[in-house]
Amino acid sequence: MNLEKSFAPFTPVTTHLVDSLRYWAKNCPSEPAYYLTDGEQQKIKLTYKQLDRQARAIAVQLDSLNLHGERALLLYPPGLDYVAGLLGCLYAGAIAVPAYPPRRNRNMQRIQAIADDARAKAALTVHEVLDRMDSTFLDSAPHLKDLDWIATNRLPLEQADRWSMPDIRSDDLAVLQYTSGSTGEPKGVMLSHKNIMHNVALITQFFDSAREMIALSWLPSYHDMGLIGGFCKPLYMGRPSVLMSPMAFLQKPVRWLRAITEFEATVAGGPNFAYELCLQKIHPEHMEGLDLSKWKVAFNGAEPVRAETLKLFTERFAPIGFRQETHYPCYGMAESTLIVTGSVKADVPKICVFNGRELDSHHIVPVSEDDPTARSLVGCGRVLPDEDVVIVDPIDYARLPDDRVGEIWVSSPSVAQGYWRQSEATQQTFHAKLSDSMQGGPYLRTGDLGFLHEEHLFVTGRLKDLIIVRGVNRYPQDIERSVERASERLQAGAVGAFAVDVEGQERLIVVSEVERKRRKDWSDVIETIRRSVALEHELSPDGIVLVRFGSIPKTSSGKIQRHACRDCFLNDGLQVVAQWFAWHLDSKQSEPTQSDSAPASRGELLAADDQERQRSGDFAWAATDACYYFEPPVVRDSAHPVKVVAGDRAVISFTRPDFLALSADESVIESSRDAMQQFGVGGYRSADTVFHLEARSALADFVGMESAWLCGGFASALAGVANRLMTPHDLVLFPQDSPELGRWVTGTLGASREFSPQDLSSLDTILSESDDSYRQRWIVVESVSGMNGCPIDLPRLLALKREHRARLLLDQSFSVGTMGPHGRGLSEHYDEDPREIDVLTGTTGFALGTAGGYVAGSTDMIRQLSGSDVFARDGMSVPHAAALAASLRLLEDEPMRIARAQSRARLFLQMARQRRLDTGNSKASLVITLHVPVNESAVPIARQLLERGVEAEPLDVGNGDQASPRLRFFVTSVHAESDVRAAVTTTAEALGQSVPLSTAAARNGRSGIASARSRS
């Protein structure tokens, strides 16, 4: 690779990053190496000379502990101390192990798992973190107490003078990059100095980097994109890198663009969701002063790149200098250090259209955009120099022709040495050989499917032993073991579990041999398998196939050939004895019995008592037959709340507002189980257990309030507020479409009035006309209407509150966890100070992973409320409090859940409007309503949708001239794009024709027989 123009007039040493920093510290000592910014006012600079001195001081400390060749955890919050810590490890010849930084209320078990696997000897952090690390902090991870903990920002810089250069060879390990995953043991990817230097050289060449390059990264530094792209590559080039906290970007995406403008950054990027977040949150009024004309490379990787996102981003930001050719789709992974394929910088993104049905059969057939089978894919760039990328048949390891989809294999100096202390996995993944050639390789098996077309790589999906279905990871051998134990009529060692794509969705299939004995009815065995897998793995099988004894594909050594078994299934090559599928197939099925409902998950069992209590008294559907609009027994997949089985029909459900699928997450369930072991299933409803204190503190921080209180249910939370803060001398104002909310609050209190939430001038009028005889006036309102999915205009509401000196109670049930970049609710969505709201309340059952309710506000107010008899009688149980704390930790770690759910909701609204469906006032939330003709009931339409595979809630709102029937959809993070497309298409077909848009104007959203879903 010729990189002279990237370095000119300099000639740096390119052996390893220690030499790189030493060179730049000598030749450009006062030049900035890194900046730290928040996209607002913060701007901290670290020069090459300063960084070199800090790294040497840290290295001397590590040398004193004999850590040369040993592993050291890097547990830093985002910032420049991380940069110095990583380089300090390299300066000492130690192996850096980046990991998630420890935080308050955070489970330490993930960090301990990494530390144990890496056999770490030390942990590097800053004193602000270390000062909080008392013994109780580490109780959940006792092995971490044995590490040498070092606060690197307190080390004396004078000791840097005692540093001496260690012996560093190119094949020496530099970094253990741990891959993320929800199951299994952590895997440390072994990156050598040579791997890193080769990959950053590739990036430098194909980004066409020049001396004016400035990088900017908000990506976490412990992930490959942030580590290599944001940290290593700029240091290699001797050009500055601007670092920003991921939280700063997620809270306000415009900060990213402001920083790009201020620093004139030329290289910046992230996963596709980052660009979608900008489209969602950055509007024309935010763009004043922004200039993206210097932005040359907007890389996009780590998840599927959407053609629509590229198009919309270009259109939105073209007026401030963004160009189409700036988009840079690419492909890579931690196992290849980072990048594998990318384009020449001047190329526009390669977007091609293929026959989707042929793609599903792994054949490449280009078609026109108007072809009914058209599926658009974005190319991820060309194969880079010194690399060999081949498409391989994953069964026989033969190279495939260009018109076929296969597994992507990579050979490159950038490919890592393997997985740390996992020789078998390393051999299988990093040392693959083609069956039809003795030359080339060894190859890295990426586990991804794709093809090469017109010199570009297109990625179509995943192919790994790890089963990834509905956002849940499970190992096939674990599921197979559960099936073997389920029934004596099944053959041990003759079970195969795998995932297949059926109708655009990944499905879990189980194939098992049965005993030699002949029998006609195998339905009891099928039922037992379904129950066993659902109970043990919280993932219901989508298909179960029982086959003849001795017929399942095996290797010569007797091991199950899962891929061959999968192929036989897809090609009808199995010798079937009996089978059952959760979707419609032409083949004969074993009919499920009335008792085939799979057991609830542990998370669902924990929540059942509170949910049932709330629904039985408050669910307004009880006035109609709507809540019983389908009769078949329903199997709900606990790991995937959008997948149900009604009778023998597979159904995509949009009726369960578990918006972020937290209730089925293993860490949430585990936390609840731990609490249950200490306090029992019901726990006791004290307010001061360690679980309650942790959850209350975390929740208050999350919603931006001083303090919070936890209740057994949402109704209890509201009743407690009314009991302690309101009197019969108060005036309570509530929305017309939320009579249930008003009824819960007012109870036996005094006067109350309704106002239109869509027209706050009515509220202004009521407040202006109300006299001073009322002690105080309360505005009680939903952040998002459960009846129409419309957020309340919070800025206008706060202005009226201030003008009329009223008090505000905001129900955040449908906005907390779902609105705002980090899910903090309506105030974050509108960028308003939540402390201007007097009382925040809501259910934890919709987006926070467990049943219950909460109240948040000032410390004084919560202290006053804590004496309420209602709160004393109905506090949140200990298992639920533990689950809530775990859910909040998970939201902090995985903000992409929120971004994904918001992206799916935007797609739903966009498609619905394109089909001219009447979306009413729905916008910017995960609650979407589609209105049906006023002369029809929503119930039969919902029943028709169910028969077609989509479950939506029918709401027959109002009556007579005020009738406003509608279907309600709760969009979640685990809905796939295909789920959304199927729901909109099916609804449009069921309605037969577009609902006239003019009917929306006649609807005022007034609630009649139906009301918002009860909060649990």
Protein Blocks (a to p, Z undefined) as FASTA:
>chain_A
ZZklmmoccdcdfkbmmlmmmmmmmmmmmbcfbdcdehimgccdddfklmmmmmmmmmmm
mmmnopghiacdddddedjklmmmmmmmmmnopacdddddddehiafklmmmmmmmnopa
bdcddfklmmmmcfklmmmmmmlmmpccddfklccfklmmmpccddddfklcfbdcdddd
fedjdddddddfklmmmmmmmmmmmnopafkbccddfbdfkbfklmmmmmmmmmmnopac
ddddfklmmmmmmlmmmmmmmnopabdcddfklmmmmmmmmcfklmgoiacklpmbdcde
hiacdfklmmmmmmmmmmnopafklpccddddfklopambdcdfklccddddddfklmmn
opacdddfklmkbccdddebjadehiacddddfklopacdfkbccddddddfklcfbdeh
ilklmmmmmmcccfkbcggcjdddehpacddeehiacdfbdcdfbdceehiacdfklmmm
mmmmmpmkbcehiaccddddeehiacddddddddfbdcfblklmmmmmmmmmmmmnopac
fbdcdddehiaccdfkopacfklmmmmmmnopaccfbdcdfbdcfbdcddddfklcccdd
fklmmmmmmmmmmmmmmmmklmpmklmmbfbdcdddfklmkbccehjaccddfkbccfno
mmmpmklmmmmmmmmmmnojnlpadfkbfklmmmmmmmmmmnopabdcddfbfklmmmmm
mmmmpcfkbccdddfklmmlmmmmnmmmccdddddfklmklmmmmmmmpcfkbfbacddd
dfbafklopacdfklmmmmmmmnopacdddfklmgopgojkonajklmnopafklpmbdc
ddfklmnopacddddddfklmmmmmmpmklmmmccdfklmmmmmmmmmmmmmmmmlmmmm
mmmmmmmmmmmmmnopaekjaghiabdcddddfkbcfklmmmmmmmnopacddddehehj
lpccdddddddfklcfklmmmmmmmmmmmnopacdfklmmmpgoiackbccdddZZ
